[in-house]
Amino acid sequence: MSLYICINLSVQATVTTELNQVLDEEEKRWMETLHIEEFQITLAKTVIQRLQVDLERSASINRSLGSRVAQCSLNGLADFLYSFQRKVEMFHEGMQSGMFGDNEDGYVSKTIALVNCCPPFRGFVQRCAQCDPSVSEDSLRRANKALDHIVQLGVRVLSERLYLHIRPFSERLVKRKWLSNTEPYEQIEALIKEHFKKYHRMDSPPYQLLVAEVHRRVVMEYLRSVMRGRIICTSMKMRKRMAGRLRDEGKQIKVLFKDLESPSCWLDGAIAHLSEIIQLEDVPSIQMEVGVLVREFPDVRKKHVSAILNIRGLTRQSERQEILNIVKDLESSEAAGGSMPTRERLLFHEVPVTSEVPCLNLGLSRVALSASACFTALRPRQRRGRKTSQETTEDGL
């Protein structure tokens, strides 16, 4: 028994003292090498190799001793990984505050390198826990929680930095000029491809989390542009034109993220369904398409469908109500059944409807004139000549 105690104490001292020293030295190196693009660091390899020596030595004596040393290693490793998490958090806080200067390329590569430590650590943690799963449960949970946090932080940092680059072009989507100008989307796609030349250096499975988050963000921001209602279709020709642009760019997004190996193919139908709702002519077909949309994206609400009906210029209240009732009925049936979408399958809940078209109870042929009349009634009458209804609509866009 004295041998067991000595070995356990030796392992514990190794994890809490020697490995923390390795971590301190590694943290110092992060700061000194920010000007260098490196996507892999040796921290995980160094720690695992050092602990592996004790595991193999104890297992060669007998199975019971090997199990004890594995448990001791896991306990100490859980504490070590929490310290690693805290240092990663401080590194990101320092970079985002500008404490270490402007080293974007080095910051991106170092973020990926830190995340790349997590898969080998997770595999080693799992191996230690298998020696005695019932005893290891708490340490396993703490270790995985720290690793999850490091991965999530890295994914958030990288996806947000990419979004800052594409945001100016997202603001130009789904405006009147967008109908005849493909540049905004083309610039977004080019920026994503350029960033993923580096993002591809992230190991799996964290890479899948990163590309899935970028995929979700791009689709969500596209939907936000649609829901702003900056285009109102006043003819069948215009509806077909807008629906075609949505359909084409939706397909391009699908192909882009398929090439990037996104696991979130469930996102691909959202833009396509909106395109169909805008283009379809008869109410039953629109109702069917709305039903499919809501079943695939259960967080769609009446305000989202109403905004699309506004965009397509559907003004008859009776027809609008028939279509909106589909959303209401599906919401009621889901509430009764208690089924709710998981967090991973939410999309529309973060998509606000930021504009409403007034006077939609009037006929389609009078939309432009009615909108102008409603606007005029809310402002003081001016002496100079009025603009035409077409000019008023275009100014608003």
KEKE-3310 file (N, C-alpha, C; in steps of 0.2 Angstrom, whole numbers, plus 5000, padded with zeros to 4 digits):
npx = (5004:5010:5018:5008:5003:5015:5017:5005:5006:5017:5012:5002:5009:5016:5007:5001:5011:5023:5017:5009:5020:5024:5013:5014:5026:5022:5012:5019:5026:5016:5014:5026:5027:5018:5019:5021:5014:5007:4999:4999:5003:5014:5009:4999:5004:5016:5011:5003:5013:5021:5013:5009:5020:5020:5008:5010:5021:5015:5005:5012:5016:5004:4987:4978:4985:4988:4975:4973:4983:4979:4967:4971:4979:4969:4961:4971:4973:4961:4961:4972:4968:4957:4965:4972:4961:4958:4969:4969:4957:4961:4971:4963:4956:4966:4970:4959:4957:4967:4980:4991:4995:4992:4990:4984:4984:4993:4985:4974:4979:4985:4974:4968:4977:4977:4964:4966:4973:4964:4957:4967:4969:4956:4954:4964:4960:4948:4953:4959:4948:4941:4947:4941:4926:4915:4921:4928:4919:4916:4928:4930:4919:4922:4934:4930:4921:4930:4937:4927:4924:4935:4935:4923:4925:4935:4929:4919:4927:4933:4923:4916:4926:4927:4914:4914:4921:4913:4901:4899:4895:4885:4875:4871:4864:4848:4842:4835:4845:4852:4845:4850:4864:4877:4888:4888:4885:4895:4906:4905:4906:4919:4926:4924:4929:4942:4946:4944:4955:4964:4956:4953:4964:4961:4958:4948:4935:4932:4933:4921:4912:4915:4913:4900:4894:4898:4891:4878:4877:4879:4868:4858:4860:4858:4844:4840:4842:4832:4821:4820:4812:4815:4812:4798:4787:4779:4773:4771:4782:4792:4791:4795:4808:4815:4813:4820:4833:4835:4834:4845:4856:4854:4857:4870:4876:4873:4881:4894:4895:4894:4906:4915:4913:4902:4892:4879:4868:4854:4851:4850:4838:4830:4831:4827:4814:4808:4810:4801:4789:4787:4787:4776:4759:4745:4735:4733:4745:4754:4751:4754:4768:4772:4768:4778:4790:4788:4787:4800:4808:4804:4804:4800:4789:4773:4775:4786:4782:4772:4780:4786:4775:4771:4782:4780:4770:4756:4741:4727:4717:4710:4716:4729:4726:4722:4733:4742:4736:4740:4753:4749:4741:4750:4759:4750:4748:4761:4763:4753:4758:4770:4782:4798:4810:4827:4841:4852:4845:4839:4835:4827:4823:4832:4830:4824:4809:4810:4804:4788:4775:4764:4746:4741:4729:4723:4720:4731:4735:4734:4744:4756:4752:4743:4753:4760:4750:4747:4759:4759:4749:4753:4763:4766:4758:4766:4771:4778:4779:4772:4781:4781:4771:4780:4792:4793:4792:4804:4814:4812:4818)
npy = (4994:5006:5008:5011:5023:5032:5032:5038:5050:5055:5056:5065:5077:5079:5083:5094:5103:5102:5102:5113:5122:5120:5125:5139:5142:5140:5149:5161:5160:5161:5175:5179:5175:5180:5186:5176:5164:5150:5135:5124:5119:5113:5109:5100:5088:5087:5087:5075:5065:5066:5062:5049:5041:5038:5031:5020:5014:5011:5002:4992:4986:4981:4979:4985:4995:5002:5007:5016:5025:5031:5036:5046:5054:5059:5067:5077:5081:5087:5098:5105:5107:5116:5127:5129:5133:5146:5153:5154:5161:5173:5177:5179:5190:5199:5201:5206:5218:5225:5225:5218:5223:5225:5211:5202:5191:5183:5181:5175:5162:5158:5156:5146:5136:5134:5129:5117:5110:5103:5091:5080:5081:5078:5065:5058:5061:5053:5040:5039:5040:5028:5018:5017:5021:5024:5031:5041:5050:5064:5071:5068:5075:5089:5091:5089:5100:5111:5109:5110:5124:5131:5127:5132:5146:5149:5146:5156:5168:5167:5166:5178:5187:5185:5189:5202:5207:5203:5210:5224:5221:5212:5221:5227:5218:5212:5224:5237:5240:5228:5219:5219:5218:5208:5209:5211:5198:5191:5196:5193:5179:5177:5182:5173:5161:5165:5167:5154:5147:5148:5144:5131:5124:5121:5107:5092:5086:5100:5109:5106:5112:5125:5128:5126:5135:5147:5145:5145:5158:5166:5162:5167:5181:5184:5181:5191:5202:5200:5201:5214:5221:5229:5229:5230:5220:5224:5219:5204:5201:5207:5200:5187:5190:5194:5182:5174:5179:5177:5163:5159:5164:5157:5144:5145:5148:5136:5127:5132:5130:5116:5113:5117:5108:5109:5103:5106:5105:5106:5120:5124:5125:5136:5149:5145:5141:5154:5160:5153:5156:5169:5168:5160:5158:5155:5154:5141:5134:5143:5141:5128:5129:5137:5129:5119:5126:5130:5118:5113:5123:5126:5137:5148:5162:5170:5184:5183:5176:5185:5196:5192:5190:5203:5208:5201:5208:5204:5209:5207:5205:5194:5183:5184:5181:5167:5161:5165:5158:5145:5145:5148:5137:5127:5131:5130:5116:5111:5117:5110:5097:5098:5098:5106:5115:5110:5119:5119:5118:5130:5145:5156:5163:5172:5182:5197:5206:5220:5230:5236:5235:5248:5250:5238:5233:5237:5236:5228:5235:5248:5250:5258:5271:5271:5269:5281:5290:5287:5291:5305:5309:5309:5319:5337:5347:5352:5365:5364:5354:5337:5322:5308:5293:5282:5287:5290:5277:5272:5281:5277:5265)
npz = (5000:5003:4992:4983:4988:4987:4973:4969:4975:4968:4955:4956:4960:4949:4940:4945:4948:4939:4926:4927:4927:4914:4907:4910:4904:4891:4889:4890:4878:4868:4868:4863:4851:4842:4830:4821:4811:4816:4817:4825:4841:4854:4866:4871:4866:4874:4887:4887:4884:4895:4906:4901:4903:4917:4918:4910:4917:4929:4925:4921:4932:4940:4937:4946:4951:4940:4937:4948:4946:4934:4938:4947:4938:4930:4939:4942:4929:4925:4933:4928:4915:4917:4922:4910:4902:4908:4905:4891:4890:4896:4886:4875:4879:4881:4868:4862:4868:4863:4869:4865:4853:4835:4828:4818:4809:4816:4828:4823:4819:4831:4839:4832:4834:4848:4850:4843:4852:4859:4854:4855:4869:4874:4870:4877:4890:4890:4889:4901:4910:4907:4914:4927:4926:4935:4946:4940:4935:4939:4937:4924:4919:4922:4915:4902:4901:4902:4891:4881:4883:4878:4865:4860:4863:4854:4842:4842:4842:4829:4820:4822:4819:4805:4801:4804:4793:4782:4784:4779:4766:4767:4771:4760:4753:4746:4741:4731:4720:4721:4714:4701:4703:4706:4714:4729:4735:4729:4734:4748:4747:4742:4752:4763:4757:4757:4770:4775:4770:4780:4791:4788:4794:4806:4817:4816:4828:4831:4819:4812:4820:4819:4805:4804:4812:4805:4793:4798:4803:4791:4783:4792:4792:4779:4779:4787:4780:4770:4777:4781:4772:4761:4747:4738:4729:4714:4703:4693:4685:4692:4704:4700:4696:4708:4716:4708:4710:4724:4724:4716:4723:4735:4731:4728:4741:4747:4739:4742:4756:4756:4750:4759:4769:4778:4792:4792:4783:4784:4784:4772:4765:4768:4762:4749:4751:4754:4742:4734:4740:4737:4723:4719:4713:4716:4730:4738:4734:4739:4753:4755:4753:4763:4774:4773:4775:4789:4795:4793:4799:4814:4822:4814:4813:4813:4810:4802:4790:4786:4783:4771:4763:4762:4754:4742:4738:4741:4745:4748:4762:4765:4758:4764:4777:4776:4772:4783:4793:4792:4798:4811:4814:4814:4824:4835:4835:4838:4850:4858:4857:4863:4857:4854:4844:4845:4852:4842:4830:4828:4819:4814:4825:4828:4819:4816:4811:4803:4797:4792:4779:4776:4775:4769:4766:4755:4737:4725:4714:4719:4728:4728:4727:4739:4749:4748:4751:4764:4770:4767:4775:4787:4788:4788:4776:4761:4750:4738:4723:4723:4723:4711:4714:4711:4712:4726:4731:4727:4733:4746:4746)
capx = (5000:5014:5020:5003:5003:5020:5016:4999:5008:5021:5008:4998:5014:5018:5001:4999:5017:5027:5013:5008:5026:5024:5008:5016:5031:5018:5008:5024:5028:5011:5015:5032:5027:5012:5021:5022:5008:5008:4993:4999:5008:5016:5007:4995:5009:5021:5008:5001:5019:5023:5008:5009:5026:5017:5002:5013:5025:5011:5001:5016:5016:4998:4981:4975:4989:4987:4969:4974:4987:4975:4962:4975:4981:4963:4960:4975:4972:4955:4963:4976:4964:4954:4970:4973:4955:4958:4975:4966:4952:4965:4974:4958:4954:4971:4971:4953:4958:4973:4985:4997:4995:4988:4993:4978:4986:4996:4980:4970:4983:4986:4967:4967:4982:4974:4958:4969:4975:4958:4955:4971:4968:4950:4955:4968:4955:4943:4957:4960:4942:4939:4950:4936:4921:4911:4925:4930:4913:4916:4934:4929:4914:4926:4939:4927:4919:4935:4939:4922:4924:4941:4933:4917:4928:4939:4924:4916:4932:4935:4917:4915:4931:4925:4908:4916:4923:4908:4895:4897:4892:4878:4871:4869:4859:4841:4840:4833:4851:4854:4842:4854:4871:4879:4894:4888:4886:4901:4912:4904:4908:4926:4929:4923:4934:4949:4947:4944:4961:4967:4951:4954:4969:4958:4957:4941:4929:4931:4932:4914:4908:4917:4910:4893:4892:4898:4886:4872:4877:4878:4861:4854:4861:4854:4837:4838:4841:4826:4815:4819:4807:4817:4810:4791:4786:4772:4771:4773:4789:4797:4792:4800:4815:4817:4813:4826:4840:4835:4835:4852:4861:4853:4860:4877:4877:4873:4887:4899:4896:4895:4913:4918:4911:4898:4887:4872:4864:4847:4850:4850:4831:4827:4831:4824:4807:4806:4809:4795:4783:4787:4785:4770:4753:4739:4735:4734:4752:4758:4750:4758:4775:4773:4768:4784:4794:4787:4789:4808:4811:4799:4804:4797:4783:4768:4778:4791:4778:4769:4785:4787:4769:4772:4787:4778:4764:4750:4737:4721:4717:4707:4721:4734:4724:4722:4740:4745:4732:4744:4758:4745:4738:4756:4761:4746:4749:4767:4762:4750:4762:4776:4789:4801:4816:4833:4845:4856:4841:4835:4837:4823:4821:4836:4829:4819:4806:4812:4799:4781:4772:4757:4740:4741:4722:4720:4721:4738:4736:4734:4749:4761:4748:4741:4758:4761:4744:4747:4764:4757:4744:4757:4767:4763:4757:4771:4769:4781:4776:4773:4784:4776:4771:4785:4798:4792:4794:4812:4817:4812:4823)
capy = (5000:5012:5010:5015:5030:5035:5033:5042:5057:5057:5058:5072:5082:5080:5086:5101:5107:5102:5103:5120:5126:5120:5129:5145:5144:5140:5156:5166:5159:5164:5182:5181:5172:5182:5188:5170:5160:5143:5132:5119:5120:5106:5109:5094:5082:5087:5085:5068:5061:5065:5058:5042:5038:5036:5026:5014:5011:5008:4997:4986:4982:4977:4982:4989:5001:5006:5011:5021:5031:5034:5041:5052:5058:5062:5072:5082:5084:5091:5105:5108:5110:5122:5132:5131:5137:5152:5157:5155:5167:5180:5178:5182:5196:5204:5202:5210:5225:5228:5224:5215:5226:5223:5205:5198:5184:5178:5180:5169:5156:5155:5154:5139:5131:5133:5124:5111:5106:5100:5084:5075:5081:5075:5058:5056:5061:5048:5034:5039:5039:5021:5013:5016:5026:5027:5035:5046:5054:5071:5073:5068:5081:5095:5091:5091:5107:5116:5109:5113:5131:5133:5126:5137:5153:5150:5147:5163:5173:5167:5167:5185:5191:5184:5192:5209:5208:5202:5214:5229:5218:5210:5227:5229:5213:5213:5231:5238:5239:5221:5215:5219:5218:5202:5210:5210:5191:5188:5198:5189:5172:5178:5183:5167:5157:5168:5166:5147:5145:5147:5141:5124:5122:5118:5100:5090:5089:5108:5112:5106:5117:5132:5129:5126:5142:5152:5143:5147:5165:5168:5161:5171:5188:5184:5182:5197:5207:5199:5203:5222:5223:5235:5228:5228:5218:5227:5215:5197:5201:5209:5194:5182:5193:5194:5175:5171:5181:5173:5156:5158:5165:5152:5138:5147:5147:5129:5124:5135:5127:5109:5112:5118:5102:5110:5097:5109:5105:5108:5127:5126:5126:5142:5154:5142:5142:5161:5162:5150:5159:5175:5167:5156:5163:5153:5153:5134:5132:5146:5138:5122:5130:5140:5123:5115:5130:5130:5111:5112:5128:5127:5144:5153:5165:5174:5190:5182:5175:5191:5200:5189:5192:5210:5209:5199:5212:5201:5214:5205:5202:5187:5178:5184:5177:5160:5159:5165:5153:5139:5146:5148:5130:5123:5133:5127:5109:5110:5118:5105:5091:5099:5098:5112:5114:5111:5125:5118:5119:5137:5150:5162:5166:5178:5186:5201:5209:5227:5235:5233:5240:5251:5251:5232:5231:5240:5232:5228:5241:5254:5250:5263:5277:5271:5271:5288:5294:5286:5295:5312:5311:5310:5325:5343:5348:5356:5369:5362:5349:5331:5317:5303:5287:5278:5291:5289:5270:5271:5284:5273:5259)
capz = (5000:5004:4986:4979:4990:4984:4966:4968:4976:4963:4949:4958:4960:4942:4936:4948:4948:4933:4921:4927:4924:4906:4904:4911:4899:4885:4889:4888:4871:4864:4867:4860:4844:4839:4823:4818:4810:4818:4818:4830:4847:4857:4873:4872:4866:4880:4893:4887:4884:4902:4910:4898:4907:4924:4916:4907:4922:4934:4922:4920:4939:4940:4934:4951:4952:4934:4938:4953:4943:4929:4941:4949:4932:4927:4943:4941:4922:4925:4936:4923:4909:4920:4921:4903:4900:4911:4902:4885:4891:4897:4880:4870:4882:4880:4861:4860:4871:4860:4874:4862:4847:4830:4825:4816:4806:4822:4832:4820:4819:4838:4841:4829:4838:4855:4849:4841:4858:4863:4853:4859:4877:4875:4869:4883:4896:4889:4890:4909:4913:4906:4919:4932:4925:4941:4950:4936:4932:4941:4934:4917:4917:4923:4910:4896:4901:4901:4883:4877:4883:4874:4858:4859:4863:4848:4836:4842:4840:4822:4816:4823:4815:4798:4800:4803:4786:4777:4786:4774:4760:4769:4772:4753:4750:4745:4740:4723:4716:4722:4709:4695:4705:4710:4718:4736:4737:4727:4739:4754:4746:4741:4759:4766:4755:4759:4778:4776:4769:4787:4796:4787:4798:4813:4817:4818:4826:4831:4813:4810:4824:4816:4799:4805:4815:4800:4789:4801:4803:4784:4781:4796:4790:4773:4780:4790:4774:4767:4782:4781:4767:4757:4741:4738:4722:4712:4697:4692:4683:4698:4709:4697:4696:4715:4718:4705:4713:4730:4723:4714:4729:4740:4729:4729:4748:4748:4736:4746:4762:4755:4748:4766:4773:4784:4793:4794:4777:4786:4783:4764:4762:4771:4757:4743:4753:4754:4735:4731:4743:4733:4716:4718:4711:4719:4738:4740:4733:4744:4759:4755:4754:4770:4779:4773:4778:4796:4798:4793:4803:4818:4825:4810:4816:4808:4807:4796:4784:4785:4780:4765:4759:4760:4749:4736:4736:4743:4749:4750:4768:4766:4756:4768:4783:4774:4773:4790:4798:4792:4803:4818:4816:4816:4831:4840:4836:4841:4858:4861:4857:4867:4854:4852:4841:4849:4851:4836:4825:4828:4814:4813:4831:4829:4813:4817:4806:4805:4793:4790:4774:4778:4770:4765:4765:4749:4731:4723:4709:4723:4734:4728:4729:4746:4754:4748:4754:4771:4772:4767:4780:4794:4788:4786:4769:4758:4744:4732:4720:4725:4719:4709:4718:4709:4715:4733:4733:4725:4738:4752:4745)
cpx = (5004:5017:5015:5003:5009:5019:5010:5002:5013:5017:5005:5003:5016:5013:5000:5005:5021:5023:5011:5014:5026:5019:5010:5021:5027:5015:5013:5026:5022:5012:5021:5032:5021:5013:5021:5016:5010:5001:4993:5004:5009:5013:5004:5000:5014:5017:5006:5007:5021:5019:5008:5015:5023:5012:5005:5017:5020:5007:5005:5017:5010:4992:4978:4979:4989:4981:4969:4978:4983:4970:4965:4977:4975:4961:4964:4975:4966:4957:4967:4973:4960:4959:4972:4967:4956:4964:4972:4961:4956:4969:4969:4956:4959:4972:4965:4953:4964:4979:4992:4998:4991:4992:4988:4979:4989:4990:4976:4973:4984:4979:4966:4971:4980:4968:4961:4972:4970:4957:4960:4970:4961:4950:4959:4964:4950:4947:4958:4954:4939:4942:4945:4930:4917:4915:4927:4925:4914:4922:4933:4924:4918:4931:4936:4924:4924:4937:4933:4922:4929:4939:4928:4920:4932:4934:4921:4920:4932:4929:4915:4920:4929:4918:4909:4918:4918:4902:4894:4894:4885:4873:4868:4865:4852:4839:4838:4840:4854:4851:4846:4862:4873:4885:4893:4889:4892:4907:4911:4907:4916:4929:4929:4928:4941:4951:4947:4950:4965:4962:4952:4960:4967:4956:4950:4941:4928:4930:4925:4910:4909:4913:4903:4890:4893:4893:4879:4871:4876:4871:4856:4854:4858:4847:4835:4838:4835:4820:4815:4814:4809:4815:4802:4789:4779:4770:4774:4780:4794:4797:4796:4807:4818:4818:4819:4833:4840:4837:4842:4857:4860:4857:4868:4880:4878:4879:4893:4901:4897:4903:4917:4917:4907:4893:4880:4869:4857:4846:4848:4843:4828:4826:4827:4816:4804:4805:4803:4789:4782:4785:4778:4764:4747:4740:4736:4742:4756:4757:4754:4766:4777:4773:4775:4790:4794:4789:4797:4811:4805:4799:4802:4790:4779:4771:4783:4787:4774:4773:4786:4781:4769:4777:4784:4772:4757:4746:4730:4721:4715:4712:4727:4732:4724:4729:4743:4742:4736:4749:4754:4743:4744:4759:4757:4747:4755:4767:4759:4754:4768:4782:4791:4808:4822:4837:4849:4852:4837:4839:4833:4822:4826:4836:4823:4816:4806:4808:4793:4778:4765:4752:4739:4734:4719:4723:4728:4739:4736:4740:4753:4757:4746:4747:4760:4756:4745:4753:4763:4753:4747:4762:4764:4763:4763:4769:4772:4778:4777:4777:4779:4777:4777:4792:4799:4794:4801:4816:4817:4816:4830)
cpy = (5006:5014:5013:5022:5034:5037:5038:5050:5060:5060:5065:5078:5084:5084:5093:5105:5107:5104:5111:5125:5126:5124:5137:5147:5144:5147:5161:5166:5162:5171:5184:5179:5174:5184:5182:5167:5153:5141:5126:5121:5113:5105:5102:5088:5082:5085:5077:5063:5060:5061:5050:5038:5034:5030:5020:5010:5008:5002:4991:4982:4978:4982:4987:4996:5005:5010:5016:5027:5034:5039:5047:5056:5062:5068:5078:5085:5088:5098:5108:5111:5116:5128:5134:5135:5144:5156:5158:5161:5173:5182:5182:5189:5201:5206:5207:5217:5228:5228:5222:5217:5223:5217:5200:5191:5180:5177:5174:5163:5153:5153:5147:5134:5129:5128:5117:5107:5101:5093:5079:5075:5077:5067:5055:5056:5055:5041:5034:5037:5031:5016:5012:5022:5029:5032:5041:5051:5062:5074:5073:5074:5088:5096:5093:5097:5112:5116:5112:5121:5134:5133:5132:5144:5154:5150:5153:5168:5173:5168:5175:5189:5191:5189:5200:5211:5208:5207:5220:5227:5215:5215:5229:5224:5215:5220:5231:5237:5232:5217:5214:5219:5213:5203:5209:5203:5189:5190:5194:5182:5172:5178:5177:5162:5159:5166:5158:5144:5144:5143:5133:5121:5119:5111:5098:5086:5097:5111:5112:5111:5124:5133:5129:5132:5147:5151:5146:5155:5169:5168:5166:5178:5189:5185:5188:5203:5206:5202:5211:5225:5229:5235:5226:5226:5221:5224:5208:5197:5202:5203:5189:5184:5192:5186:5172:5172:5177:5166:5154:5159:5160:5146:5139:5146:5139:5125:5126:5131:5119:5108:5113:5113:5104:5104:5100:5110:5107:5115:5128:5127:5132:5147:5152:5143:5149:5163:5159:5153:5166:5174:5164:5161:5161:5152:5146:5132:5136:5143:5132:5123:5133:5134:5120:5119:5130:5123:5110:5117:5130:5134:5150:5155:5169:5180:5189:5180:5181:5196:5198:5190:5199:5211:5206:5203:5209:5206:5212:5202:5195:5182:5178:5180:5170:5157:5159:5160:5146:5139:5145:5141:5126:5124:5130:5119:5107:5111:5113:5098:5092:5099:5105:5110:5114:5117:5125:5119:5125:5142:5156:5166:5172:5183:5190:5204:5216:5232:5232:5238:5242:5250:5244:5230:5233:5235:5233:5234:5248:5255:5256:5270:5277:5272:5278:5292:5293:5291:5302:5314:5312:5315:5331:5344:5353:5359:5366:5355:5342:5326:5311:5297:5282:5280:5290:5282:5269:5275:5280:5267:5261)
cpz = (5000:4997:4982:4981:4987:4977:4965:4969:4971:4957:4950:4958:4953:4939:4939:4948:4942:4927:4921:4925:4917:4903:4905:4906:4892:4884:4887:4881:4866:4863:4863:4853:4840:4832:4819:4817:4811:4820:4823:4835:4850:4864:4875:4871:4872:4886:4893:4887:4891:4906:4907:4902:4913:4923:4914:4913:4927:4932:4922:4927:4940:4938:4939:4951:4946:4934:4942:4950:4938:4932:4944:4944:4930:4932:4942:4934:4922:4928:4931:4918:4911:4919:4914:4900:4902:4907:4894:4885:4892:4890:4875:4873:4881:4873:4859:4863:4868:4864:4870:4855:4842:4826:4823:4814:4812:4827:4830:4821:4826:4841:4838:4833:4844:4855:4847:4846:4861:4861:4856:4866:4878:4875:4875:4889:4896:4891:4898:4912:4912:4911:4925:4931:4930:4945:4947:4933:4933:4937:4926:4914:4917:4917:4903:4895:4900:4893:4879:4877:4879:4867:4856:4859:4856:4842:4836:4840:4832:4818:4817:4819:4807:4797:4800:4796:4781:4778:4781:4768:4761:4770:4765:4749:4750:4746:4733:4719:4716:4716:4702:4696:4709:4714:4726:4738:4735:4731:4745:4753:4745:4748:4763:4764:4757:4766:4779:4774:4775:4791:4794:4791:4805:4812:4818:4825:4827:4825:4811:4814:4821:4810:4799:4808:4810:4795:4792:4801:4796:4782:4785:4794:4784:4774:4783:4785:4771:4771:4783:4776:4763:4749:4741:4730:4720:4705:4697:4690:4688:4703:4706:4697:4703:4717:4714:4708:4720:4729:4720:4719:4734:4738:4729:4736:4749:4745:4740:4752:4762:4753:4755:4771:4779:4785:4794:4787:4778:4785:4776:4762:4764:4765:4751:4745:4752:4746:4732:4734:4739:4726:4714:4717:4716:4727:4740:4739:4738:4751:4760:4757:4761:4775:4779:4776:4786:4799:4798:4797:4808:4822:4820:4813:4811:4806:4802:4790:4782:4781:4772:4760:4758:4754:4742:4734:4737:4747:4751:4757:4769:4764:4761:4775:4782:4775:4780:4795:4798:4797:4810:4819:4818:4822:4836:4841:4839:4849:4861:4862:4861:4864:4852:4849:4846:4847:4844:4830:4824:4823:4814:4819:4832:4823:4814:4811:4807:4801:4792:4784:4776:4773:4766:4764:4759:4743:4729:4718:4713:4728:4734:4730:4736:4750:4754:4751:4762:4774:4772:4772:4787:4794:4786:4778:4766:4752:4738:4729:4723:4720:4717:4714:4717:4712:4722:4735:4732:4731:4744:4752:4745)
residu = (MET:SER:LEU:TYR:ILE:CYS:ILE:ASN:LEU:SER:VAL:GLN:ALA:THR:VAL:THR:THR:GLU:LEU:ASN:GLN:VAL:LEU:ASP:GLU:GLU:GLU:LYS:ARG:TRP:MET:GLU:THR:LEU:HIS:ILE:GLU:GLU:PHE:GLN:ILE:THR:LEU:ALA:LYS:THR:VAL:ILE:GLN:ARG:LEU:GLN:VAL:ASP:LEU:GLU:ARG:SER:ALA:SER:ILE:ASN:ARG:SER:LEU:GLY:SER:ARG:VAL:ALA:GLN:CYS:SER:LEU:ASN:GLY:LEU:ALA:ASP:PHE:LEU:TYR:SER:PHE:GLN:ARG:LYS:VAL:GLU:MET:PHE:HIS:GLU:GLY:MET:GLN:SER:GLY:MET:PHE:GLY:ASP:ASN:GLU:ASP:GLY:TYR:VAL:SER:LYS:THR:ILE:ALA:LEU:VAL:ASN:CYS:CYS:PRO:PRO:PHE:ARG:GLY:PHE:VAL:GLN:ARG:CYS:ALA:GLN:CYS:ASP:PRO:SER:VAL:SER:GLU:ASP:SER:LEU:ARG:ARG:ALA:ASN:LYS:ALA:LEU:ASP:HIS:ILE:VAL:GLN:LEU:GLY:VAL:ARG:VAL:LEU:SER:GLU:ARG:LEU:TYR:LEU:HIS:ILE:ARG:PRO:PHE:SER:GLU:ARG:LEU:VAL:LYS:ARG:LYS:TRP:LEU:SER:ASN:THR:GLU:PRO:TYR:GLU:GLN:ILE:GLU:ALA:LEU:ILE:LYS:GLU:HIS:PHE:LYS:LYS:TYR:HIS:ARG:MET:ASP:SER:PRO:PRO:TYR:GLN:LEU:LEU:VAL:ALA:GLU:VAL:HIS:ARG:ARG:VAL:VAL:MET:GLU:TYR:LEU:ARG:SER:VAL:MET:ARG:GLY:ARG:ILE:ILE:CYS:THR:SER:MET:LYS:MET:ARG:LYS:ARG:MET:ALA:GLY:ARG:LEU:ARG:ASP:GLU:GLY:LYS:GLN:ILE:LYS:VAL:LEU:PHE:LYS:ASP:LEU:GLU:SER:PRO:SER:CYS:TRP:LEU:ASP:GLY:ALA:ILE:ALA:HIS:LEU:SER:GLU:ILE:ILE:GLN:LEU:GLU:ASP:VAL:PRO:SER:ILE:GLN:MET:GLU:VAL:GLY:VAL:LEU:VAL:ARG:GLU:PHE:PRO:ASP:VAL:ARG:LYS:LYS:HIS:VAL:SER:ALA:ILE:LEU:ASN:ILE:ARG:GLY:LEU:THR:ARG:GLN:SER:GLU:ARG:GLN:GLU:ILE:LEU:ASN:ILE:VAL:LYS:ASP:LEU:GLU:SER:SER:GLU:ALA:ALA:GLY:GLY:SER:MET:PRO:THR:ARG:GLU:ARG:LEU:LEU:PHE:HIS:GLU:VAL:PRO:VAL:THR:SER:GLU:VAL:PRO:CYS:LEU:ASN:LEU:GLY:LEU:SER:ARG:VAL:ALA:LEU:SER:ALA:SER:ALA:CYS:PHE:THR:ALA:LEU:ARG:PRO:ARG:GLN:ARG:ARG:GLY:ARG:LYS:THR:SER:GLN:GLU:THR:THR:GLU:ASP:GLY:LEU)
# end
